[in-house]
Amino acid sequence: MSDDTSKKILVINGSPKREKSFTMTATRAFVGGMVKERESTVEYINIPDMNIKPCRGCLSCWGRTEGECVIKDDDMGLLMKKLKEADFVIHSYPLYFFGMPGAFKTFIDRMLGMFETYKGFMPAPDEGLSHRFRDTDKEQHFAVISSCGFSEGEEVFAPLRGQYDLIYGRGNYTAIFCPQIKALVEAGSTHRLAAFTGMAEKAGRMFMQQGFIDEETAAELSKPWFSKKTYRILAERFWQEQKEAGGKNS
Ligand SMILES: Cc1cc2nc3c(=O)[nH]c(=O)nc-3n(C[C@H](O)[C@H](O)[C@H](O)COP(=O)(O)O)c2cc1C
């Protein structure tokens, strides 16, 4: 049961693997921590199950029909309502080609009308929200949780970090970027995985308490769990096994 003080958490899962997403291992622990900290309702949306048509590029939502998208026959209207009502919005998805997966980008593009019309200038990313939300004085908090296969988390997530700095404004969102996650979940020790999910849960509690997580916690969650040498061995073994399995695993 929710009451007036309970918070609304909206988790938007952009992995085509839905519940089997490795990223969601981190996200579920993070949300678990949030819920432990304060009574909340949690809604999970799987982007691959939504009917979201691509933006037509007409810019009506910034002009003629300000704030309103002209596309009415898909799920985006409902999603925008949920986005406006949530106290906490969490994006969760794998890194694809150093950015967000295509279906998730389609969803982000369709959010254009939720942001104020660009009128010829933009504040610098560290001066606050670059793209301000339209018609809202609601206090909302945002987090992005993403995972990837490479070890070099800082380098591979740099484009995504830059994109979020421009969309939400530097310091206005929480980022947890997890390298080597498949190996951590499937090939690492249970002890290591428990340490990771425990840390994610602690971060979730912190996010609920203060609306952001401190840099140290974000850095801890974003560090690679295996040395480069061990990871190379794991990667070689993994691809060898895939080859041997042939088409059986696909
Ligand atoms: C199309 C595609 C592109 C990918 N691009 C990258 C990449 O640029 N860098 C990287 O480190 N991993 C990349 N990966 C690996 C995924 O990010 C990684 O497997 C991720 O942890 C999967 O998360 P999920 O289980 O939540 O879907 C890619 C995977 C696919 C299928």
The ligand as a Gaussian input file, in Angstrom:
#p B3LYP/6-31G(d) Opt

LIG

0 1
 C       25.202000      -4.472000     -30.310000
 C       26.108000      -4.497000     -29.117000
 C       27.016000      -3.460000     -28.952000
 C       27.853000      -3.430000     -27.828000
 N       28.742000      -2.418000     -27.683000
 C       29.567000      -2.392000     -26.610000
 C       30.512000      -1.343000     -26.449000
 O       30.574000      -0.401000     -27.234000
 N       31.371000      -1.397000     -25.393000
 C       31.310000      -2.418000     -24.481000
 O       32.101000      -2.402000     -23.537000
 N       30.398000      -3.411000     -24.577000
 C       29.528000      -3.423000     -25.620000
 N       28.603000      -4.438000     -25.755000
 C       28.446000      -5.408000     -24.656000
 C       27.270000      -5.047000     -23.723000
 O       27.342000      -3.700000     -23.321000
 C       27.301000      -5.929000     -22.476000
 O       27.195000      -7.267000     -22.841000
 C       26.225000      -5.549000     -21.480000
 O       26.702000      -5.791000     -20.179000
 C       24.913000      -6.304000     -21.678000
 O       23.965000      -5.792000     -20.762000
 P       22.511000      -6.407000     -20.586000
 O       22.695000      -7.837000     -20.145000
 O       21.910000      -5.569000     -19.496000
 O       21.757000      -6.286000     -21.871000
 C       27.760000      -4.478000     -26.854000
 C       26.821000      -5.528000     -27.050000
 C       26.029000      -5.538000     -28.165000
 C       25.027000      -6.674000     -28.333000

